[in-house]
């Protein structure tokens, strides 16, 4: 688990950053949600377990990939985010002898503060949200995995069981999740209408990431997060992006992550908010322009 970091920036041209995270239900002794940082970039990852129990875990992969990506961006600061990610995926796969379709994976969202713009990237899940100085909100997300899962009957069955209070997150629920995951993994890092991409042992996945840039002069705040955090706005609908940005500025990102966790704890069986896990891993980073109040 990462320790929230609200330190002052190294130079006046770097953004001010606050981070927070909490583990989910996947690993009782670790967290699939990971955060890596450089002075100008934040990388938020969510590890995905491999097919076999004998393989490295998703939380391990998220940590190792995040650290390699941070190193790459530190050494070669001018690389595009897609190119840096491709290099990091390749380096980790080579060093640890990872093979496509037989390795853990990770979704990721990242933001890098350049001289006159902020570059953002998401792959396989997560979200980057820009709250603009004029009050408007813009965002990027990669919804390809979620759209694929929604086409399978197990997804509808899972949601229906939760909504009527049949078993909650019981063994039958876990069985439905395993079948959905088996369906999903058949299309991992595949082109075409039903394909989707994640960081794994296939470096080409990086070139299929969703990217954008925003002029830094237009930004009030940028939120970089896993799906376990974005759900409070997109699925639970009990907050807005602007509200989350204000809370991050006043209370810190760790407090925001805790608020999402506490809201889920009030719905322990998933009846109000049908979802895959009672608590998904959560990681959030908020960036604010240099010179403002943190």
Secondary structure, 3 states (H helix, E strand, C coil): CCCCCCCCCCCCCCCEEEEEEECCCCCCCCCCEEEEECCCEEEEEEEECCCCCCCCCHHHHHHHHHHHHHHHHHHCCCCCHHHHHHHHHHHHHHHHCCCCCCCCEEEEEEEEECCCEEEEEEECCCEEEEEECCCCEEEEECCHHHHHHCCCHHHHHHHHHHHCCCCCCCHHHHHHHHHHHHHHHCCECCCCCCCECCECCCHHHHHHCEEEEEEHHHEEEEEEECHHHHHHHHCCCCCCHHHHHHHHHHHCHHHHHHHHHHHHHCCCCCCCCCCCCCCCCEEEEEEECCCCCC
